[in-house]
Every structure is written in structure tokens, then in C-alpha cells.
Amino acid sequence: MTCEVDVPMTGGVVTIPSLGQVTLPGASAAGDATATVHSAPDGAEVSVEGVAVRIGGAAPGWAGLRSLSAEAGGRSFRVLVDDLDPHRMPGSGNLRSRLSESETERWQGVLQEAWGLLARNHPDVADEVAAAITVFTPLTAPDQGLSSATSRETFGCIALSTPPDPHTLAVTLAHETQHAKLSALLDIVPLNALVTAPSGAMSRSASSIARSDSSAR
């Protein structure tokens, strides 16, 4: 399909959700402007002020989102790694910069082993994870363990620091999927009652639990 769409540009950068980012050489690095996405049967490009960058592949100025995938026990799981979109995890103050190729490969290896643990030992949980989670957003690592979070505004996304081992990642996937389910429920049914921790030491509303759950494991 052939079409043209005007999109916002900030600091010479255009973010295309779920695809990647375009950096337009020579475009103004300060302030906001408008660029145009041109889509045609043979591909797409982003242009501004006579400068164009092609979307996809290894085109100069283009940075595409990478994906991770795993398969075990007849079950498969695939996620995008969004380490570019400035709005990928609203309210998070510890988003990290783009993963290197070697870091991405490490995430892939740990995910494959973690997925094997879930698919072989907890197939029902694995099915829930595969149905609900479609995006990972990397966070800066804590001093020890792993940090993770979910947001009602980005259903299907888990923000997490580099997983230290497959077991920790498997637990995080199972845990954060429950928060994603609660977020979906809160969009349908208002849950305003306070939830008291078993120790009685802390009470939190259901919405606050769904909105953010950052922890070190």
C-alpha cells in the first residue's frame, strides 16, 4: 500500500513504535519538528528537509528493534527488545541504553534456557507468558539480582535488567505475567480495596500493585 504519514521528530530522531528509530543526518538536533513516512510496495523511508533514510535492514541512520525467541516442549515464545522508544516504560527512571550485539546474544541464550524450564515443568504458566508478553524493555542493573517492572500503560511489556541466570528469568516471567493480567483486569473492573500483605506490615491498592513492581531477586 502506498501512503504518506507525518510523524513527530525530536532532536533529529523519529521513533516508529514496534519497528525502530530513524536518525536523520543534518536534521535539527534541537527542538521538535515533523518528518514524513513514505510507504510503498517496495519499502518505506522517512524524510525531512530533503533528507531521507530507508526503514529496515542495515540502512544508514536506521536502528531496528531486535527480537528474541525460544522453543521447548512444543511451545514457542517470541518478544521484541525495545531499547529505543522514549515512551517504552512510562515513569521508569532506570531505562538503560541500547543493548550491544553481544548483550543481545546473552539475553537470547538465557531466555532459551529459562523458556525450557517453564515449558517442561510449568506448561500452563508458559502458555500464559507466551499469550501475554510480547516486549522486553532493558533496565539498568541493580547492585545484585534482577530488577523488573510492569506498567498498565504498556500492556504486554516487561521491563527488566539483564537476567543473571535462567532460573531467575523464568521466575520473573511467571511473576510479571500475573501483574500484566491484573492490569488487564483493572481496565475492565475497578478494584479499589486495599490489599494487605500477609505480615500486615504494608497495605497497597490493587492499582498500585499492577502499576509498578520493581524488585531485586
C-alpha positions as CSV (number, residue, x, y, z in Angstrom):
1,M,0.0,0.0,0.0
2,T,1.3,3.5,-0.9
3,C,0.7,6.2,1.7
4,E,2.4,9.2,3.5
5,V,2.1,10.0,7.2
6,D,3.5,12.9,9.1
7,V,5.2,11.9,12.3
8,P,6.9,13.9,15.1
9,M,10.7,14.3,15.2
10,T,12.7,15.1,18.3
11,G,16.3,16.1,18.1
12,G,16.6,14.7,14.6
13,V,15.2,11.3,15.7
14,V,11.9,9.7,14.6
15,T,10.7,6.7,16.6
16,I,8.4,4.2,14.9
17,P,6.7,2.1,17.5
18,S,7.4,-1.6,17.3
19,L,9.8,-1.2,14.5
20,G,12.8,1.1,15.5
21,Q,14.3,4.5,15.2
22,V,15.5,6.8,12.4
23,T,18.2,9.3,12.9
24,L,18.1,11.9,10.1
25,P,21.6,13.3,9.2
26,G,21.7,17.0,9.1
27,A,18.3,17.4,10.7
28,S,18.0,19.9,13.5
29,A,19.2,18.3,16.8
30,A,17.3,20.8,18.9
31,G,13.6,21.2,19.3
32,D,10.7,19.3,17.7
33,A,9.8,19.1,14.1
34,T,7.8,17.0,11.7
35,A,9.0,14.3,9.3
36,T,7.1,12.2,6.8
37,V,7.0,8.4,6.5
38,H,6.6,7.3,2.9
39,S,5.3,3.8,2.4
40,A,5.3,1.9,-0.9
41,P,5.1,-1.7,-2.0
42,D,8.9,-1.9,-2.3
43,G,9.6,-0.4,1.1
44,A,9.4,2.6,3.3
45,E,11.5,5.7,4.2
46,V,11.4,8.7,6.5
47,S,12.3,12.1,5.1
48,V,12.6,15.7,6.3
49,E,14.1,18.8,4.6
50,G,15.1,16.8,1.6
51,V,17.0,14.1,3.6
52,A,15.6,10.5,3.5
53,V,16.5,7.3,5.5
54,R,15.2,4.0,4.4
55,I,13.5,1.8,7.0
56,G,14.8,-1.7,7.6
57,G,18.0,-3.8,7.3
58,A,21.3,-2.2,7.7
59,A,20.4,1.2,6.1
60,P,22.5,4.1,7.4
61,G,20.5,6.0,10.0
62,W,18.2,3.1,10.8
63,A,18.2,1.2,14.1
64,G,15.6,-1.6,14.2
65,L,14.3,-3.4,17.2
66,R,15.8,-6.9,17.7
67,S,13.8,-9.9,18.7
68,L,14.4,-12.9,21.0
69,S,12.8,-16.3,20.6
70,A,12.8,-19.6,22.3
71,E,11.2,-23.0,21.7
72,A,11.0,-26.0,24.0
73,G,8.5,-28.8,24.7
74,G,6.5,-27.9,21.6
75,R,5.9,-24.4,22.9
76,S,7.4,-21.2,21.4
77,F,7.9,-17.7,22.7
78,R,9.0,-14.5,20.9
79,V,9.5,-11.0,22.1
80,L,10.8,-7.7,20.8
81,V,13.5,-6.0,22.7
82,D,12.5,-2.3,22.9
83,D,15.6,-0.4,23.9
84,L,14.8,2.7,21.8
85,D,11.3,4.1,22.2
86,P,11.4,7.0,24.8
87,H,8.0,6.0,26.0
88,R,8.7,2.3,26.3
89,M,8.1,2.2,30.1
90,P,6.4,5.3,31.4
91,G,7.6,6.5,34.8
92,S,10.7,4.4,34.9
93,G,13.8,6.2,35.9
94,N,16.3,3.4,35.2
95,L,15.9,2.6,31.5
96,R,19.2,1.6,30.0
97,S,20.7,2.4,26.6
98,R,20.6,0.1,23.6
99,L,21.9,-3.4,24.2
100,S,25.1,-4.3,22.3
101,E,25.0,-7.3,19.9
102,S,26.9,-9.4,22.5
103,E,24.5,-8.5,25.2
104,T,21.5,-9.4,23.0
105,E,23.1,-12.8,22.3
106,R,23.5,-13.3,26.0
107,W,19.8,-12.5,26.6
108,Q,18.9,-14.9,23.9
109,G,20.9,-17.7,25.5
110,V,19.4,-17.1,29.0
111,L,15.9,-16.9,27.5
112,Q,16.2,-20.2,25.7
113,E,17.1,-22.0,28.9
114,A,14.5,-20.1,31.0
115,W,11.8,-21.0,28.5
116,G,12.9,-24.6,28.7
117,L,12.3,-24.6,32.4
118,L,8.8,-23.2,32.1
119,A,7.7,-25.2,29.0
120,R,8.9,-28.5,30.5
121,N,8.0,-28.0,34.2
122,H,5.2,-25.4,34.2
123,P,3.5,-25.6,30.7
124,D,0.3,-23.7,31.8
125,V,2.5,-20.8,33.0
126,A,4.5,-20.9,29.8
127,D,1.2,-20.7,27.8
128,E,0.2,-17.6,29.8
129,V,3.6,-16.0,29.3
130,A,3.5,-16.6,25.6
131,A,0.0,-15.2,25.3
132,A,0.5,-12.1,27.4
133,I,4.1,-10.9,26.9
134,T,5.4,-9.5,23.6
135,V,8.1,-7.0,24.6
136,F,11.1,-6.8,26.9
137,T,12.5,-3.4,27.9
138,P,16.0,-3.4,29.4
139,L,16.7,-1.7,32.7
140,T,20.0,-0.7,34.3
141,A,21.1,-3.5,36.7
142,P,20.9,-3.2,40.5
143,D,23.8,-3.9,42.7
144,Q,22.7,-7.5,42.8
145,G,19.9,-9.7,41.5
146,L,17.4,-8.5,38.9
147,S,15.0,-5.5,38.7
148,S,11.7,-5.9,36.9
149,A,8.5,-3.9,36.5
150,T,5.3,-3.7,34.5
151,S,3.0,-0.8,33.6
152,R,-0.7,-0.5,32.9
153,E,0.2,1.8,30.1
154,T,2.3,-0.7,28.3
155,F,0.4,-4.0,28.5
156,G,2.4,-6.9,27.3
157,C,5.8,-5.4,28.2
158,I,8.1,-6.5,31.0
159,A,10.9,-4.1,31.9
160,L,13.9,-6.0,33.4
161,S,17.6,-5.7,33.9
162,T,20.0,-8.3,32.4
163,P,18.9,-11.7,33.8
164,P,21.7,-13.3,35.8
165,D,20.6,-16.8,35.1
166,P,17.8,-18.9,33.5
167,H,16.0,-19.7,36.8
168,T,15.8,-16.0,37.8
169,L,14.4,-15.1,34.3
170,A,11.8,-17.9,34.4
171,V,10.6,-16.8,37.8
172,T,10.4,-13.2,36.6
173,L,8.4,-14.1,33.5
174,A,5.9,-16.0,35.6
175,H,5.7,-13.2,38.2
176,E,5.3,-10.3,35.9
177,T,2.8,-12.1,33.8
178,Q,0.5,-12.1,36.8
179,H,0.8,-8.3,37.0
180,A,0.0,-8.0,33.3
181,K,-3.1,-10.0,33.9
182,L,-4.1,-7.8,36.9
183,S,-3.5,-4.7,34.7
184,A,-5.9,-6.1,32.1
185,L,-8.5,-6.8,34.8
186,L,-8.2,-3.2,36.2
187,D,-9.1,-1.9,32.7
188,I,-12.4,-3.8,33.0
189,V,-13.3,-3.8,36.7
190,P,-12.3,-1.0,39.2
191,L,-10.6,-2.6,42.2
192,N,-10.2,0.0,44.9
193,A,-10.0,-2.1,48.0
194,L,-6.7,-2.1,49.9
195,V,-4.6,-5.3,49.7
196,T,-2.8,-6.1,52.9
197,A,0.5,-8.0,52.9
198,P,0.4,-11.3,54.8
199,S,2.7,-9.8,57.5
200,G,0.3,-6.9,57.9
201,A,3.2,-4.5,57.5
202,M,2.1,-2.8,54.3
203,S,-1.2,-2.1,52.5
204,R,-1.4,-1.2,48.8
205,S,-4.2,-0.6,46.4
206,A,-4.6,-3.2,43.6
207,S,-3.9,-0.5,41.1
208,S,-0.6,0.4,42.7
209,I,0.5,-3.2,42.7
210,A,-0.3,-3.5,39.0
211,R,1.3,-0.2,38.1
212,S,4.8,-1.0,39.3
213,D,6.6,-3.9,40.8
214,S,10.3,-3.3,40.8
215,S,12.3,-5.7,42.9
216,A,15.7,-7.3,43.2
217,R,15.7,-11.1,43.1
